[in-house]
C-alpha cells in the first residue's frame, strides 16, 4: 500500500515507525513530517491543515490510504475531501470530528446518549461566565469550546483562577476563535486515563490505554500542556476495565452519532476520569493522543497498517490488535519557555547514543535541520524519549537514562513521569 501520513509531531513519528514495519507497505509519505520521519519515508512540504494540498499530493503519489495524525485537518474536512477524490482515509468526517472540534457538541452527545460526564454550562460572553463561577465556586474546569492544541483547559482551584481563565480566553483572546465560547464544568475527582479504540459505525475495537501527565511541572504543578509524558498500560486499569469503559463511554456515543446521521469512523481517544462512581467522560479526541501514542505504539505487536486500512474500509471484523505485556513510558523534552514562548534554535546532540540503550526509542516532534544540517529545536514539545521494560520501573529507568544522554541545554522535562503509577503498584503489590 502507498500511504500518506499527515502531521509532523512525535505522534506521527511513532505512527510512521509502526506503519513502516508493515509487510503491506509499499511506500510511505509524510506531510509535512520532521527529521525523524524522514528516515522512514518521504517528507513532503505540505502543511497538515492544507486539505487541498494534501489531496493534490495524494493524487500525485497514487496514495491508497491517507492516515491523519492531528485533529486540525479532520476538523477542516480532510476525510470528506478524500472521499470526494476516491481516496481511502482512516479518519472521521468533518461532521463527526466535531466530537473534538466543539466541547459543546460533545456534551450534547453525552447528554443524549446517557454517557456519564461532569455537569456543564456553555457561555458565549465573559460577563455571564464570570457571574456563574462566582455563584458556583471552585474548583471548576474552564474549557475553550474550540481546538486549542491542548492548551484550552484550565482546572481552576479558586474562583480567581477561573476568572483569569475566562478573561484570558474570552476578553483577551489568548486562544483566538477557539476561546470565544467556553464550557464550564464541575471538577471531577479521580485518576485520569486515556482510552483508545478503532471505530466504524456502531462498532468499537479496543486498542489500549495510557496515562498522560499534563502539567508542565513535577508533582502536577504549573499550567496544562499538550502532555509531558505518559505510561502504558495505566496501573489499575486493565483490559477488562478498558472494555467495560468502552461499553459505558464509547459505544453509546457511536450509536448516538449513527442516529444523528453522522456515524463516526476512525480512532477515538476518550479522556476519562476514574471516579468513585465509575468512569466519567472528560472529553473525546478523534485521533491518537500525544504523548500517549508514543508510549502505546512501542508496545504494539500487530500490524497497524492493516488495522488502519480496516478502519478506512468501515469493516473492523477480525481486526487484530495485540500488545506486548511489557510496560512503556514516554518522557517529553520540551523547550525552555513552553507552554508559553519556547526557546528555539538550540542544537540537539547524542540522540543515537540515547537510542542505543535497550528498549529506548526517541521520537522527534518540534525539530528541524538548520543550514548546517544540525538537528535543532523548532517548537514547544521537541522530543519524546520512550522506553519499554519488563516492569514500569525498568522502563522508567531506561527512559531517564536516555534523557540524561541527550545534549540539549535548552531542554526541560518532568522528573516524575510514572512515579505516581509506581507508587500505586507498590500499594497494590503489583508490578
C-alpha positions, 0 to 999 in steps of 0.5 A: 500500500502507498500511504500518506501520513499527515502531521509532523509531531512525535505522534506521527513519528511513532505512527510512521515507525509502526506503519513502516514495519508493515509487510503491506507497505509499499511506500510511505509519505509524510506531510509535512513530517520532521527529521525523524520521519524522514528516515522512514519515508518521504517528507513532503512540504505540505502543511497538515491543515492544507486539505487541498494540498494534501489531496493534490499530493495524494493524487500525485503519489497514487496514495491508497490510504491517507492516515491523519495524525492531528485533529486540525485537518479532520476538523477542516474536512480532510476525510470528506475531501478524500472521499470526494477524490476516491481516496481511502482515509482512516479518519472521521468526517468533518461532521463527526470530528466535531466530537473534538472540534466543539466541547459543546457538541460533545456534551450534547452527545453525552447528554443524549446518549446517557454517557456519564460526564461532569455537569456543564454550562456553555457561555458565549460572553465573559460577563455571564461566565464570570457571574456563574463561577462566582455563584458556583465556586471552585474548583471548576474546569474552564474549557475553550469550546474550540481546538486549542492544541491542548492548551484550552483547559484550565482546572481552576482551584479558586474562583480567581483562577477561573476568572483569569481563565475566562478573561484570558480566553474570552476578553483577551483572546489568548486562544483566538476563535477557539476561546470565544465560547467556553464550557464550564464544568464541575471538577471531577475527582479521580485518576485520569486515563486515556482510552483508545479504540478503532471505530466504524459505525456502531462498532468499537475495537479496543486498542489500549490505554495510557496515562498522560501527565499534563502539567508542565511541572513535577508533582502536577504543578504549573499550567496544562500542556499538550502532555509531558509524558505518559505510561502504558498500560495505566496501573489499575486499569486493565483490559477488562476495565478498558472494555467495560469503559468502552461499553459505558463511554464509547459505544453509546456515543457511536450509536448516538452519532449513527442516529444523528446521521453522522456515524463516526469512523476512525480512532477515538481517544476518550479522556476519562476520569476514574471516579468513585462512581465509575468512569466519567467522560472528560472529553473525546479526541478523534485521533491518537493522543500525544504523548500517549501514542508514543508510549502505546505504539512501542508496545504494539505487536500487530500490524497497524497498517492493516488495522488502519486500512480496516478502519478506512474500509468501515469493516473492523471484523477480525481486526487484530490488535495485540500488545506486548505485556511489557510496560512503556513510558514516554518522557517529553523534552520540551523547550525552555519557555513552553507552554508559553514562548519556547526557546528555539534554535538550540542544537540537539546532540547524542540522540543515537547514543540515547537510542542505543540503550535497550528498549529506548526509542526517541521520537522527534516532534518540534525539530528541524535541520538548520543550514548546517544540517544540525538537528535543532529545536523548532517548537514547544514539545521537541522530543519524546524519549520512550522506553519499554521494560519488563516492569514500569520501573525498568522502563522508567529507568531506561527512559531517564537514562536516555534523557540524561544522554541527550545534549540539549541545554535548552531542554526541560522535562518532568522528573516524575513521569510514572512515579505516581503509577509506581507508587500505586503498584507498590500499594497494590503489590503489583508490578 
